[in-house]
Amino acid sequence: MSHDPNCIFCRIVAGQIPAKKVHEDDELLVFHDINPWAPVHVLVIPKQHIETLYDAGPEHDALLGRMMGLAPVLMRRLGVTNGFRALVNVGPDGRQEVPHLHLHVMGGPRPWARG
């Protein structure tokens, strides 16, 4: 599994930076966003360092499917029952701030701070 020692998300996966974890398994880590846009805002990240969705290939199809499939499970677990938003920002023009693939999953009563 690839790891970038300069990547903040890789450092969270390695336990070097604390995070409020929601879910963890062999491939994925989910934690609360430190700058939430909504009442519930978590990030689903692969433990493997994949910089952007551009860098994901056919070999990552199952992983990407697991990321999306986990979103409704997490929202139900976190009490979100009236819908949610799932978003992947890709690259600088797509407003990706951390160069490690991640899925924002946001929900809860509106109005939200952003989004």
N, CA and C atoms as a LAMMPS dump frame, in Angstrom:
ITEM: TIMESTEP
0
ITEM: NUMBER OF ATOMS
345
ITEM: BOX BOUNDS ff ff ff
-5.0000000000000000e+02 5.0000000000000000e+02
-5.0000000000000000e+02 5.0000000000000000e+02
-5.0000000000000000e+02 5.0000000000000000e+02
ITEM: ATOMS id mol type element x y z
1 1 1 N 0.854 -1.176 0
2 1 2 C 0 0 0
3 1 3 C 0.9 1.24 0
4 2 1 N 0.632 2.163 -0.92
5 2 2 C 1.461 3.357 -0.998
6 2 3 C 1.098 4.349 0.103
7 3 1 N 2.088 5.118 0.505
8 3 2 C 1.965 6.076 1.596
9 3 3 C 2.879 7.254 1.276
10 4 1 N 2.386 8.467 1.455
11 4 2 C 3.19 9.669 1.243
12 4 3 C 3.434 10.31 2.604
13 5 1 N 4.662 10.315 3.093
14 5 2 C 4.939 10.858 4.426
15 5 3 C 4.654 12.354 4.56
16 6 1 N 4.493 13.052 3.436
17 6 2 C 4.18 14.484 3.478
18 6 3 C 2.683 14.771 3.378
19 7 1 N 1.882 13.735 3.206
20 7 2 C 0.442 13.886 3.037
21 7 3 C -0.25 13.859 4.4
22 8 1 N -1.054 14.881 4.682
23 8 2 C -1.736 14.951 5.972
24 8 3 C -2.677 13.765 6.174
25 9 1 N -3.36 13.329 5.12
26 9 2 C -4.272 12.192 5.268
27 9 3 C -3.512 10.886 5.481
28 10 1 N -2.377 10.712 4.821
29 10 2 C -1.549 9.533 5.068
30 10 3 C -1.048 9.532 6.517
31 11 1 N -0.757 10.702 7.03
32 11 2 C -0.308 10.806 8.424
33 11 3 C -1.449 10.508 9.397
34 12 1 N -2.672 10.857 9.031
35 12 2 C -3.835 10.48 9.849
36 12 3 C -3.999 8.962 9.821
37 13 1 N -3.902 8.358 8.642
38 13 2 C -4 6.898 8.51
39 13 3 C -2.941 6.224 9.381
40 14 1 N -1.729 6.776 9.406
41 14 2 C -0.623 6.197 10.172
42 14 3 C -0.743 6.455 11.671
43 15 1 N -1.721 7.26 12.089
44 15 2 C -1.891 7.557 13.508
45 15 3 C -0.991 8.657 14.025
46 16 1 N -0.327 9.369 13.122
47 16 2 C 0.584 10.447 13.518
48 16 3 C -0.15 11.744 13.809
49 17 1 N -1.359 11.886 13.274
50 17 2 C -2.209 13.063 13.503
51 17 3 C -3.558 12.534 13.974
52 18 1 N -4.081 13.074 15.068
53 18 2 C -5.366 12.571 15.562
54 18 3 C -6.524 12.986 14.676
55 19 1 N -7.56 12.17 14.671
56 19 2 C -8.793 12.455 13.938
57 19 3 C -9.946 11.814 14.697
58 20 1 N -11.107 12.406 14.558
59 20 2 C -12.322 11.857 15.171
60 20 3 C -12.889 10.823 14.194
61 21 1 N -12.489 9.565 14.393
62 21 2 C -12.829 8.491 13.458
63 21 3 C -14.278 8.057 13.604
64 22 1 N -14.867 7.727 12.448
65 22 2 C -16.234 7.223 12.381
66 22 3 C -16.228 5.75 11.967
67 23 1 N -15.289 5.383 11.118
68 23 2 C -15.221 4.025 10.572
69 23 3 C -13.789 3.768 10.135
70 24 1 N -13.367 2.511 10.293
71 24 2 C -12.061 2.105 9.787
72 24 3 C -12.117 0.626 9.451
73 25 1 N -11.554 0.277 8.305
74 25 2 C -11.387 -1.123 7.927
75 25 3 C -10.04 -1.245 7.222
76 26 1 N -9.802 -2.355 6.565
77 26 2 C -8.496 -2.585 5.933
78 26 3 C -8.166 -1.589 4.827
79 27 1 N -9.19 -1.07 4.131
80 27 2 C -8.964 -0.204 2.977
81 27 3 C -9.327 1.257 3.186
82 28 1 N -10.266 1.523 4.084
83 28 2 C -10.824 2.874 4.215
84 28 3 C -10.748 3.394 5.638
85 29 1 N -10.662 4.71 5.723
86 29 2 C -10.763 5.412 7
87 29 3 C -11.764 6.539 6.796
88 30 1 N -12.637 6.723 7.779
89 30 2 C -13.634 7.787 7.727
90 30 3 C -13.511 8.588 9.016
91 31 1 N -13.462 9.923 8.861
92 31 2 C -13.349 10.782 10.035
93 31 3 C -14.091 12.088 9.788
94 32 1 N -14.409 12.785 10.877
95 32 2 C -15.112 14.059 10.785
96 32 3 C -14.183 15.127 10.215
97 33 1 N -14.706 15.938 9.314
98 33 2 C -13.968 17.059 8.732
99 33 3 C -13.72 18.102 9.82
100 34 1 N -12.511 18.656 9.879
101 34 2 C -12.209 19.653 10.917
102 34 3 C -12.79 21.026 10.588
103 35 1 N -13.254 21.21 9.351
104 35 2 C -13.875 22.468 8.946
105 35 3 C -15.199 22.139 8.244
106 36 1 N -16.196 21.671 9.009
107 36 2 C -17.413 21.142 8.391
108 36 3 C -18.253 22.189 7.685
109 37 1 N -18.861 21.769 6.592
110 37 2 C -19.794 22.606 5.833
111 37 3 C -21.226 22.369 6.278
112 38 1 N -21.468 21.232 6.921
113 38 2 C -22.819 20.819 7.3
114 38 3 C -22.779 20.271 8.726
115 39 1 N -23.941 20.102 9.359
116 39 2 C -23.961 19.555 10.717
117 39 3 C -23.25 18.207 10.836
118 40 1 N -23.352 17.377 9.813
119 40 2 C -22.593 16.129 9.742
120 40 3 C -21.758 16.202 8.47
121 41 1 N -20.442 16.119 8.63
122 41 2 C -19.534 16.216 7.475
123 41 3 C -18.352 15.306 7.754
124 42 1 N -18.31 14.187 7.042
125 42 2 C -17.212 13.246 7.203
126 42 3 C -16.459 13.101 5.892
127 43 1 N -15.225 12.634 5.997
128 43 2 C -14.38 12.363 4.839
129 43 3 C -14.116 10.87 4.779
130 44 1 N -14.35 10.287 3.624
131 44 2 C -14.06 8.879 3.373
132 44 3 C -12.785 8.855 2.538
133 45 1 N -11.724 8.251 3.075
134 45 2 C -10.452 8.224 2.348
135 45 3 C -9.946 6.792 2.217
136 46 1 N -9.301 6.498 1.102
137 46 2 C -8.611 5.21 1.024
138 46 3 C -7.335 5.29 1.859
139 47 1 N -6.975 4.187 2.485
140 47 2 C -5.711 4.164 3.234
141 47 3 C -4.522 4.226 2.281
142 48 1 N -4.706 3.713 1.091
143 48 2 C -3.679 3.797 0.047
144 48 3 C -3.625 5.235 -0.457
145 49 1 N -2.435 5.765 -0.662
146 49 2 C -2.314 7.127 -1.179
147 49 3 C -2.605 7.126 -2.682
148 50 1 N -3.735 7.742 -3.024
149 50 2 C -4.113 8.007 -4.405
150 50 3 C -4.354 9.51 -4.428
151 51 1 N -3.589 10.236 -5.216
152 51 2 C -3.615 11.689 -5.122
153 51 3 C -4.953 12.305 -5.517
154 52 1 N -5.504 11.916 -6.656
155 52 2 C -6.778 12.483 -7.105
156 52 3 C -7.593 11.392 -7.794
157 53 1 N -8.831 11.699 -8.077
158 53 2 C -9.659 10.764 -8.827
159 53 3 C -9.075 10.537 -10.219
160 54 1 N -8.347 11.526 -10.763
161 54 2 C -7.65 11.351 -12.035
162 54 3 C -6.672 10.175 -11.975
163 55 1 N -6.103 9.923 -10.798
164 55 2 C -5.093 8.887 -10.634
165 55 3 C -5.676 7.509 -10.371
166 56 1 N -6.988 7.432 -10.193
167 56 2 C -7.64 6.142 -9.971
168 56 3 C -7.859 5.46 -11.317
169 57 1 N -7.501 4.197 -11.374
170 57 2 C -7.68 3.437 -12.612
171 57 3 C -8.659 2.295 -12.402
172 58 1 N -8.813 1.452 -13.401
173 58 2 C -9.724 0.315 -13.296
174 58 3 C -9.425 -0.577 -12.086
175 59 1 N -8.173 -0.616 -11.682
176 59 2 C -7.795 -1.429 -10.517
177 59 3 C -8.37 -0.877 -9.21
178 60 1 N -8.891 0.345 -9.253
179 60 2 C -9.485 0.973 -8.061
180 60 3 C -11.009 0.959 -8.076
181 61 1 N -11.619 0.343 -9.094
182 61 2 C -13.075 0.361 -9.217
183 61 3 C -13.776 -0.148 -7.96
184 62 1 N -13.332 -1.266 -7.421
185 62 2 C -13.979 -1.834 -6.224
186 62 3 C -13.826 -0.894 -5.038
187 63 1 N -12.667 -0.293 -4.884
188 63 2 C -12.426 0.653 -3.789
189 63 3 C -13.339 1.863 -3.905
190 64 1 N -13.465 2.413 -5.1
191 64 2 C -14.34 3.564 -5.31
192 64 3 C -15.793 3.197 -5.03
193 65 1 N -16.195 2.01 -5.434
194 65 2 C -17.543 1.54 -5.144
195 65 3 C -17.791 1.394 -3.652
196 66 1 N -16.798 0.901 -2.935
197 66 2 C -16.925 0.77 -1.477
198 66 3 C -17.046 2.141 -0.822
199 67 1 N -16.295 3.124 -1.327
200 67 2 C -16.377 4.478 -0.767
201 67 3 C -17.8 5.021 -0.901
202 68 1 N -18.377 4.895 -2.097
203 68 2 C -19.735 5.394 -2.324
204 68 3 C -20.766 4.567 -1.56
205 69 1 N -20.587 3.267 -1.536
206 69 2 C -21.536 2.394 -0.851
207 69 3 C -21.561 2.596 0.65
208 70 1 N -20.461 3.051 1.204
209 70 2 C -20.378 3.299 2.637
210 70 3 C -21.107 4.585 3.038
211 71 1 N -21.259 5.52 2.111
212 71 2 C -21.864 6.826 2.423
213 71 3 C -23.247 6.72 3.064
214 72 1 N -24.214 5.998 2.491
215 72 2 C -25.527 5.938 3.143
216 72 3 C -25.495 5.206 4.483
217 73 1 N -24.629 4.228 4.6
218 73 2 C -24.492 3.504 5.872
219 73 3 C -24.025 4.473 6.965
220 74 1 N -23.03 5.275 6.639
221 74 2 C -22.505 6.242 7.603
222 74 3 C -23.54 7.293 7.969
223 75 1 N -24.247 7.807 6.974
224 75 2 C -25.242 8.854 7.252
225 75 3 C -26.349 8.319 8.162
226 76 1 N -26.817 7.107 7.898
227 76 2 C -27.822 6.519 8.797
228 76 3 C -27.264 6.369 10.209
229 77 1 N -26.04 5.872 10.303
230 77 2 C -25.393 5.667 11.608
231 77 3 C -25.249 6.99 12.361
232 78 1 N -25.022 8.072 11.622
233 78 2 C -24.82 9.384 12.237
234 78 3 C -26.12 10.177 12.382
235 79 1 N -27.257 9.544 12.081
236 79 2 C -28.55 10.168 12.324
237 79 3 C -29.08 11.042 11.213
238 80 1 N -28.462 11.009 10.049
239 80 2 C -28.931 11.81 8.91
240 80 3 C -29.995 11 8.173
241 81 1 N -31.225 11.512 8.15
242 81 2 C -32.34 10.74 7.596
243 81 3 C -33.069 11.452 6.46
244 82 1 N -32.731 12.714 6.196
245 82 2 C -33.486 13.485 5.201
246 82 3 C -32.651 13.816 3.967
247 83 1 N -31.661 12.992 3.678
248 83 2 C -30.817 13.219 2.512
249 83 3 C -29.438 13.705 2.881
250 84 1 N -28.529 13.549 1.948
251 84 2 C -27.144 13.967 2.153
252 84 3 C -26.511 14.258 0.809
253 85 1 N -25.319 14.807 0.864
254 85 2 C -24.556 15.127 -0.343
255 85 3 C -23.239 14.372 -0.295
256 86 1 N -22.826 13.786 -1.419
257 86 2 C -21.54 13.119 -1.552
258 86 3 C -20.783 13.82 -2.672
259 87 1 N -19.554 14.234 -2.393
260 87 2 C -18.82 15.091 -3.312
261 87 3 C -17.339 14.738 -3.327
262 88 1 N -16.772 14.66 -4.528
263 88 2 C -15.33 14.486 -4.691
264 88 3 C -14.812 15.676 -5.475
265 89 1 N -13.899 16.43 -4.876
266 89 2 C -13.223 17.519 -5.574
267 89 3 C -11.968 16.93 -6.225
268 90 1 N -11.694 17.34 -7.464
269 90 2 C -10.576 16.758 -8.207
270 90 3 C -9.659 17.856 -8.725
271 91 1 N -8.432 17.872 -8.224
272 91 2 C -7.422 18.805 -8.698
273 91 3 C -7.673 20.243 -8.287
274 92 1 N -6.72 21.115 -8.587
275 92 2 C -6.817 22.521 -8.189
276 92 3 C -8.063 23.224 -8.727
277 93 1 N -8.404 23.012 -9.988
278 93 2 C -9.583 23.668 -10.544
279 93 3 C -10.881 23.092 -9.982
280 94 1 N -10.81 21.876 -9.457
281 94 2 C -11.969 21.259 -8.818
282 94 3 C -12.026 21.54 -7.322
283 95 1 N -11.128 22.414 -6.857
284 95 2 C -11.063 22.85 -5.452
285 95 3 C -10.653 21.748 -4.479
286 96 1 N -9.839 20.815 -4.952
287 96 2 C -9.297 19.794 -4.054
288 96 3 C -8.193 20.441 -3.24
289 97 1 N -8.347 20.453 -1.917
290 97 2 C -7.382 21.117 -1.048
291 97 3 C -6.299 20.179 -0.544
292 98 1 N -6.625 18.913 -0.333
293 98 2 C -5.648 17.932 0.147
294 98 3 C -5.392 16.939 -0.98
295 99 1 N -4.137 16.797 -1.409
296 99 2 C -3.832 15.907 -2.527
297 99 3 C -3.826 14.425 -2.123
298 100 1 N -4.976 13.959 -1.68
299 100 2 C -5.228 12.55 -1.357
300 100 3 C -6.71 12.363 -1.627
301 101 1 N -7.059 11.414 -2.489
302 101 2 C -8.445 11.174 -2.846
303 101 3 C -9.318 11.108 -1.595
304 102 1 N -10.416 11.85 -1.599
305 102 2 C -11.36 11.784 -0.483
306 102 3 C -12.76 12.147 -0.947
307 103 1 N -13.728 11.512 -0.296
308 103 2 C -15.135 11.726 -0.572
309 103 3 C -15.735 12.474 0.61
310 104 1 N -16.262 13.671 0.351
311 104 2 C -16.99 14.42 1.378
312 104 3 C -18.405 13.855 1.431
313 105 1 N -18.888 13.536 2.621
314 105 2 C -20.265 13.098 2.797
315 105 3 C -20.871 14.022 3.848
316 106 1 N -21.883 14.802 3.423
317 106 2 C -22.433 15.869 4.256
318 106 3 C -23.933 15.744 4.365
319 107 1 N -24.461 16.013 5.553
320 107 2 C -25.902 15.969 5.738
321 107 3 C -26.306 16.672 7.017
322 108 1 N -27.574 16.593 7.292
323 108 2 C -28.128 17.232 8.475
324 108 3 C -28.987 18.413 8.082
325 109 1 N -29.681 18.978 9.068
326 109 2 C -30.62 20.073 8.783
327 109 3 C -29.935 21.272 8.151
328 110 1 N -30.635 21.904 7.239
329 110 2 C -30.143 23.128 6.608
330 110 3 C -30.588 24.325 7.433
331 111 1 N -29.962 25.478 7.328
332 111 2 C -28.933 25.811 6.331
333 111 3 C -27.558 25.301 6.741
334 112 1 N -26.756 24.985 5.726
335 112 2 C -25.389 24.572 5.947
336 112 3 C -24.483 25.782 5.816
337 113 1 N -23.28 25.661 6.373
338 113 2 C -22.299 26.738 6.269
339 113 3 C -21.939 26.995 4.809
340 114 1 N -21.755 25.924 4.043
341 114 2 C -21.445 25.993 2.611
342 114 3 C -22.067 24.788 1.937
343 115 1 N -21.987 24.762 0.613
344 115 2 C -22.442 23.576 -0.127
345 115 3 C -23.845 23.671 -0.511
